[in-house]
C-alpha cells in the first residue's frame, strides 16, 4: 500500500482525509479481485472497511495522524472502538476467523502504519 501511495503525485494529497486513504485501499483490494466493502453499517455504528476471504473476515478502521507521535495512540483507540461498537458481531455465527485492523495514515510522510488483532 505504501508503494502505491509513493507513486501518487504530492498535489493529490493537498486535501488529505481519512476517506482518501480508505478509498485508495478499497480500490487496490477490489482491483486485486478481493471482496471488500466500505462503510458497512451495524446497529451501533459503521466500520470503515470489511474485507472478506473464504476463511477470514477483517474489519478495518482508518485514521489520519497529523503527526507521527499520534500513531500508536490512534491504533490502540481504534482497535478498542471496533471491539466496543461490535463491528465484527455480524460475523460471529460464521465459520470464519475474524480480525480487527487499524490503518493509520501519517499526513506529513504520507505513509500508513498497521495494527492487526490476533
Secondary structure, 3 states (H helix, E strand, C coil): CHHHHHCCCHHHHCCCCHHHHHHHHHHHHHHCCCEEEEEEEECCEEEEEEEECCCEEEEEEEEEECCHHHHHHHHHHHHHHHHHCCCCHHHCCCCCEEEEEEEEEECCCCEEEEEECC
